[in-house]
């Protein structure tokens, strides 16, 4: 079997044109160029990238009529890549991210080539000062962001996904729109026997941000948390998982408006259909626990 063929996918809402150009230029500087580059306009038109940038090949653009959220946009990229039929791994990058090192795609290729059951590789995200926010480390506690290894989840901002894994477990949960879509995908992958590797040597530079900057953050965060538990957890763990997160939210949230929006989203998640229920097996619960993050936290 030859080296995995890499594609890069970027989803944008059209409000960061300079950042997207810089990101694509950093992709063009990789010492192993991607086989395909797909840029999805999430409810926005896209420029002619080839006419302005020095890229290693043609950029395929997909313009969606409306903003379908980040997971929906990534699914649109996957749909187009499957039409080409020549890609083994897709690397998703946030539109305001930047590949600082020129060997990121080569390292991604080599990691997937070395482990046929590796389904997901997570990047390390650091800001302009080289610092990684604790929420971007896929481990509990004050873990060293430079310590790699097998983990239970990955960051949406920068990662690689094996296409055969997606064919087996399914694509992104588009109905989530924003928040917890990575966890839904990660739990399905682990339940199917795939491994998730956190590789901190794969660096994506990304501005320091707070998820609460999004107006819908509190509502969809709670709604999707409930949907995630209802879809993926054994029945006995659903109230445990949600009870833990109610307590954590009460302890962490200082905004009264934020709390009201969060509990409104929680009720929405209980009342509305959560989608197909496919709970993980108990051995997967134990596997996640052994990896350091039981699926109740």
C-alpha positions as CSV (number, residue, x, y, z in Angstrom):
1,X,0.0,0.0,0.0
2,X,1.4,3.4,-0.9
3,X,1.5,6.6,1.1
4,X,-1.9,8.0,2.1
5,X,-3.1,10.7,-0.2
6,X,-3.9,13.9,1.6
7,X,-6.5,16.6,1.0
8,X,-7.0,19.8,2.8
9,X,-10.5,21.2,3.6
10,X,-11.3,24.7,4.8
11,X,-14.8,26.0,5.7
12,X,-15.3,29.8,5.7
13,X,-18.2,32.2,6.1
14,X,-16.4,34.7,3.9
15,X,-15.6,37.1,6.8
16,X,-11.9,36.3,6.9
17,X,-10.6,36.7,3.4
18,X,-7.0,37.7,4.4
19,X,-6.8,34.9,6.9
20,X,-8.0,32.3,4.4
21,X,-5.4,33.6,1.9
22,X,-2.6,33.3,4.5
23,X,-3.8,29.8,5.5
24,X,-3.7,28.6,1.8
25,X,-0.3,30.1,1.3
26,X,0.9,28.1,4.3
27,X,-0.6,25.0,2.8
28,X,1.3,25.8,-0.5
29,X,4.6,25.9,1.4
30,X,4.2,22.3,2.7
31,X,7.1,20.0,1.6
32,X,4.4,17.4,0.8
33,X,1.6,19.2,-1.1
34,X,-1.9,18.0,-0.8
35,X,-3.6,16.1,-3.6
36,X,-6.7,18.2,-3.3
37,X,-7.7,21.5,-1.6
38,X,-11.4,22.1,-1.1
39,X,-12.7,25.5,0.3
40,X,-16.4,25.6,1.3
41,X,-18.2,28.9,1.3
42,X,-20.7,28.5,4.1
43,X,-23.5,30.7,2.8
44,X,-21.1,33.0,1.0
45,X,-19.5,33.5,-2.4
46,X,-15.8,32.6,-2.8
47,X,-13.1,34.4,-4.8
48,X,-10.9,32.9,-7.5
49,X,-8.0,31.6,-5.3
50,X,-6.0,30.3,-8.2
51,X,-5.9,33.8,-9.7
52,X,-4.2,35.3,-6.7
53,X,-2.3,32.7,-4.8
54,X,0.7,30.4,-5.6
55,X,-0.9,27.1,-4.8
56,X,0.3,23.6,-5.5
57,X,-2.8,22.7,-7.6
58,X,-6.3,23.7,-8.3
59,X,-8.6,24.8,-5.5
60,X,-12.0,23.2,-5.6
61,X,-14.6,25.6,-4.3
62,X,-18.1,24.7,-3.0
63,X,-20.6,27.5,-2.4
64,X,-23.5,26.7,-0.1
65,X,-26.7,28.7,-0.3
66,X,-26.9,29.1,3.4
67,X,-24.7,28.7,6.5
68,X,-25.2,25.1,7.6
69,X,-22.7,25.3,10.4
70,X,-19.2,24.0,10.7
71,X,-20.0,20.2,10.6
72,X,-22.4,20.7,7.7
73,X,-19.8,22.6,5.8
74,X,-17.2,19.9,6.4
75,X,-19.7,17.3,5.2
76,X,-20.0,19.3,2.0
77,X,-16.2,19.1,1.6
78,X,-16.3,15.4,2.2
79,X,-19.0,14.9,-0.4
80,X,-16.9,16.6,-3.0
81,X,-13.8,14.7,-2.1
82,X,-15.7,11.4,-2.4
83,X,-16.7,12.4,-6.0
84,X,-12.9,12.6,-6.8
85,X,-12.4,9.2,-5.1
86,X,-8.6,9.6,-4.8
87,X,-8.2,10.7,-1.1
88,X,-7.2,8.7,1.9
89,X,-7.0,11.4,4.6
90,X,-8.7,14.8,4.9
91,X,-7.0,17.5,6.9
92,X,-9.6,20.1,8.2
93,X,-8.2,23.5,9.1
94,X,-9.9,26.5,10.7
95,X,-10.1,29.4,8.3
96,X,-8.2,31.7,10.7
97,X,-5.5,29.1,11.4
98,X,-2.0,28.9,10.0
99,X,0.5,26.1,9.4
100,X,3.8,27.5,10.8
101,X,6.0,24.5,9.9
102,X,6.4,23.2,6.3
103,X,6.4,19.5,7.3
104,X,2.9,19.2,8.8
105,X,1.2,17.3,6.0
106,X,4.2,15.0,5.6
107,X,4.0,14.2,9.3
108,X,0.3,13.6,9.0
109,X,0.9,11.3,6.0
110,X,3.6,9.3,7.9
111,X,1.5,8.9,11.1
112,X,-1.4,7.4,9.1
113,X,0.9,5.2,7.1
114,X,2.4,3.8,10.2
115,X,-0.9,2.7,11.9
116,X,-3.7,1.3,9.8
117,X,-6.2,1.6,12.8
118,X,-5.4,5.3,13.3
119,X,-8.6,7.1,12.5
120,X,-8.0,10.6,13.8
121,X,-4.9,12.8,14.4
122,X,-5.4,15.9,16.4
123,X,-3.1,19.0,16.1
124,X,-1.8,21.2,18.8
125,X,-3.3,24.7,18.6
126,X,-1.3,27.6,19.9
127,X,-1.7,31.4,19.8
128,X,0.6,34.0,18.4
129,X,2.8,33.7,21.5
130,X,3.1,29.9,21.2
131,X,0.7,29.3,24.2
132,X,-2.0,26.6,24.1
133,X,-5.2,27.2,26.1
134,X,-6.0,24.5,28.5
135,X,-9.4,23.9,26.8
136,X,-7.4,22.9,23.7
137,X,-5.6,20.1,25.4
138,X,-7.5,16.8,24.9
139,X,-6.9,15.6,28.5
140,X,-8.4,16.4,31.9
141,X,-6.6,18.6,34.3
142,X,-3.5,20.8,33.8
143,X,-1.9,18.5,31.2
144,X,1.2,19.4,29.3
145,X,0.1,20.5,25.8
146,X,3.3,19.2,24.3
147,X,2.8,15.6,25.6
148,X,1.3,13.5,22.8
149,X,-0.3,10.1,22.8
150,X,-3.6,8.3,22.3
151,X,-6.6,10.3,23.6
152,X,-10.4,10.3,23.6
153,X,-11.1,13.4,21.5
154,X,-9.6,16.0,19.1
155,X,-9.8,19.6,18.2
156,X,-12.0,20.8,15.4
157,X,-9.5,23.6,14.4
158,X,-6.9,21.3,13.1
159,X,-7.0,17.5,12.6
160,X,-6.7,14.7,10.1
161,X,-9.4,12.1,9.4
162,X,-9.0,8.8,7.6
163,X,-11.7,8.5,4.9
164,X,-12.3,4.8,5.5
165,X,-13.0,5.5,9.1
166,X,-15.6,8.1,8.1
167,X,-17.1,5.6,5.6
168,X,-17.5,3.2,8.5
169,X,-18.8,5.4,11.4
170,X,-20.4,8.2,9.4
171,X,-19.7,11.9,8.8
172,X,-20.1,15.0,11.0
173,X,-23.4,15.4,12.8
174,X,-24.6,18.4,10.7
175,X,-27.6,19.0,13.0
176,X,-25.3,20.1,15.8
177,X,-24.3,23.2,13.7
178,X,-21.7,24.2,16.3
179,X,-20.3,22.6,19.5
180,X,-19.6,19.0,20.5
181,X,-19.6,17.7,17.0
182,X,-16.0,16.5,17.5
183,X,-16.9,14.5,20.6
184,X,-19.8,12.8,18.7
185,X,-17.5,11.8,15.9
186,X,-14.7,10.8,18.3
187,X,-16.9,8.5,20.4
188,X,-18.2,6.8,17.3
189,X,-14.7,6.2,16.1
190,X,-13.5,4.8,19.4
191,X,-16.5,2.5,19.6
192,X,-15.7,1.1,16.2
193,X,-12.1,0.3,17.2
194,X,-10.3,3.3,15.7
195,X,-7.5,5.1,17.5
196,X,-7.2,8.9,18.1
197,X,-3.7,10.3,18.4
198,X,-2.9,13.8,19.8
199,X,0.3,14.8,18.0
200,X,1.5,18.1,19.4
201,X,4.3,18.4,16.9
202,X,1.5,19.2,14.3
203,X,1.1,22.9,15.1
204,X,-1.7,25.1,14.0
205,X,-1.3,28.7,15.0
206,X,-4.7,30.2,15.8
207,X,-5.7,33.5,17.5
208,X,-6.6,33.2,21.2
209,X,-10.4,33.1,21.4
210,X,-13.2,32.2,23.7
211,X,-16.1,29.9,22.5
212,X,-18.5,32.3,24.2
213,X,-17.7,34.9,21.5
214,X,-20.4,33.2,19.4
215,X,-23.9,34.6,20.2
216,X,-25.4,31.1,20.1
217,X,-22.7,29.5,22.3
218,X,-24.6,28.9,25.5
219,X,-27.8,27.6,23.9
220,X,-26.3,25.2,21.4
221,X,-23.6,24.1,23.8
222,X,-26.3,22.9,26.2
223,X,-28.6,21.5,23.5
224,X,-25.8,19.6,21.8
225,X,-24.6,18.3,25.2
226,X,-28.0,16.7,25.8
227,X,-28.2,15.4,22.2
228,X,-24.7,13.9,22.5
229,X,-25.6,12.0,25.7
230,X,-28.9,10.8,24.3
231,X,-27.3,9.6,21.1
232,X,-24.1,8.0,22.3
233,X,-24.1,7.0,25.9
234,X,-25.5,3.8,27.6
235,X,-28.8,4.7,29.2
236,X,-27.4,4.5,32.7
237,X,-24.8,7.1,32.0
238,X,-27.0,9.7,30.4
239,X,-28.3,11.3,33.7
240,X,-24.8,11.0,35.2
241,X,-23.2,12.8,32.3
242,X,-25.8,15.6,32.2
243,X,-25.8,15.9,36.0
244,X,-22.1,16.5,36.0
245,X,-22.3,19.1,33.4
246,X,-25.2,21.0,35.1
247,X,-23.0,21.2,38.2
248,X,-19.9,22.3,36.2
249,X,-21.9,24.9,34.3
250,X,-23.4,26.4,37.6
251,X,-19.9,26.5,39.0
252,X,-18.2,28.1,36.0
253,X,-20.7,30.4,34.4
254,X,-20.7,34.0,35.9
255,X,-23.2,35.4,33.4
256,X,-26.9,35.3,34.3
257,X,-27.9,35.7,30.7
258,X,-25.5,32.9,29.8
259,X,-27.0,30.6,32.4
260,X,-30.6,31.3,31.2
261,X,-29.5,30.6,27.6
262,X,-27.7,27.4,28.7
263,X,-30.7,26.0,30.5
264,X,-33.0,27.0,27.7
265,X,-30.8,25.0,25.4
266,X,-30.8,22.1,27.8
267,X,-34.6,22.0,27.7
268,X,-34.5,22.2,23.9
269,X,-32.1,19.2,23.9
270,X,-34.5,17.2,26.0
271,X,-37.6,18.1,24.1
272,X,-36.4,17.9,20.5
273,X,-35.4,14.7,18.6
274,X,-31.7,14.0,19.1
275,X,-31.3,11.9,16.0
276,X,-30.3,8.2,15.7
277,X,-29.5,6.6,19.0
278,X,-26.5,4.4,18.7
279,X,-25.0,4.1,22.2
280,X,-21.4,3.0,22.7
281,X,-20.6,-0.3,24.2
282,X,-19.6,-0.7,27.8
283,X,-16.1,-1.8,26.7
284,X,-15.8,1.5,24.9
285,X,-16.7,3.3,28.2
286,X,-13.9,1.4,29.8
287,X,-11.5,2.2,27.0
288,X,-12.3,5.9,27.2
289,X,-11.8,5.7,31.0
290,X,-8.4,4.0,30.6
291,X,-7.4,6.7,28.2
292,X,-8.0,9.2,30.9
293,X,-11.5,10.6,30.2
294,X,-14.5,8.6,31.2
295,X,-17.5,9.7,29.1
296,X,-19.3,11.4,32.0
297,X,-16.9,14.5,32.1
